[in-house]
Amino acid sequence: DEFAHLNDRLPHEPLALPQINSTCRVVLVRHGQSTWNAEGRMQGCSDISVLTEKGQGQAAKTRDMLMNVKYDALHHSPLKRAAETAQIVWGDGRD
């Protein structure tokens, strides 16, 4: 095929997976309703829409639901709607 010249399909045994000694819980939170969501518009990676009042309320409800969850880290996209959701859910961080 067109990629055979790369010679990257060698018949080697797969590498062993590392031993897992501990577990990690990952919590994924989607941003609350944005202005474009409310209009039924696709927004993709554009950063024009922001959270609606309903979206802010959804984020606050998520915060309340996760209040007793301990976080080691928070990561969010740089988009305004994601950052605002993270700020509402995470605040200035929790112990």
N, C-alpha and C positions, 0 to 999 in steps of 0.2 A: 504494500500500500504506500501511500505518499509519505508516511512517517517512518517507514522501515529504516531509512538511512540514519535515524537517530540512535538506533541500536539500544533502545531503552527497555526492551521487552525480553530480558534475559530470564532463563528458567531457574531462578534462585528460589530457595525456600523463603517464605515470608518471615519477617523479623518477629520475634516474640514480643508480646505486649508487656509493658512494665506491670509489676505487681501494684495493685491498688490497696493502700494502707488506710485510707480515710475517705470519707464521703464529703461531698460538697453540694449544697442545695442552691439551685439557681432559680430566681424568681424573675419572670419576664412580665413587664407591664407595658401595655400599649398606651399611647397618648390618648387623652380625652378627646371628645368631639371638637373638631376645628370648624372654622367658618366655612371652609370648602366642603367638609363632610356634611355640614348642615344643608348646603346647597346641592349636594349630590355630585359634586365635581371631583375628578381625580386630581390629586396633588403631587403624588410621587415625591421627588426630592426637592420640590420648590419650597421656598421658605416664606411664602406670601401670607398663608393663612395662619391664624393664631387660635388659641382655645376660645370657645364660646363660653358663656356662663354655665351652660350645661356641662361642657367639657371640664371646667374648673370644679364643678360639683362632683363629676365622676372621679376626678383625681383625688378630691378630698375623701370621697367614699372609699377609694382604694387605700388611701393613707390610714383610714380608720380600720379597715379590714386587716391591714398589715402592721398595725401598731405594735403588736407583741413579737414581731419577727426581728431578729437581730441581723443587721447587715454588716458585712465586712467591707463591701465596696459598692459603689453605684457607678454605672456607665450609661450614658445616654447619647443620642446623636446630637449634633450641634444645632439641629433645627429648632426654631422657637417653640413650636408646639410640644416637642419632646422635652426640651429644657424646662419649660414651664410646668409640665406634668411632673417631671422629676423634682422640681423645687417644691411643689405642693406635697408630693408623696414623701420626699426625703427631708425637706426643710433644710436646716443647717446641719443636718446629720443627727443621728440618734446614738445613744449608748446601748 
